[in-house]
């Protein structure tokens, strides 16, 4: 008899966003931290232009290095390569939490909460985004403070920066809009090849 396939459900919350920007995704329990990173990027709406890392624990912090081109790790026993280790090694019980930082310059911090462990449902493709709220901030807009300023400028057509910001965005930005069914997940193996190029 085949072993049942297990699914992990995560809530991803962009910290300090107000109103909150969040996603709920379901991924195979066999996912590495690299695979989870790619799923988070797709669900949130980031474009994977920048470095990232996972941090686990408060007292003896564990760092999950996320970038395949950065294998210059110290011999620190608390640092791991994300593509070599399954996320379930550290996130296995509902309630387990990690921090995910994307773009170490802008410093987008996300809380990754393991909400549940389920059996795979027939007819559902995983990874799967089942819920969420609000649009992802644009890349390189300056972290939460820059994003809040951007929203203020967009709401004020007479603001001196309004015209330049619209040009920089290149498209309309609807901060309250998010459709989980519109999420298309990138293939982690293809993304890996892209980073190696």
Secondary structure, DSSP 4 states (H G I P E B T S, - for coil): -PPPPEEEEEEEEETT-SS-EEEEEEEETT-BHHHHHHHHHHHHT----S-EEEEE-SSS-EEEE--TT-----S-TTEEETTSSBGGGT--STT-EEEEEE-TTTTEEEEEEEEEEEEPPTT--SSEEEEEESPPPPTTS-HHHHHHHHHHHHT-TTSTTHHHHHHHH-S---TT---GGG--PPPHHHHHHHHH-
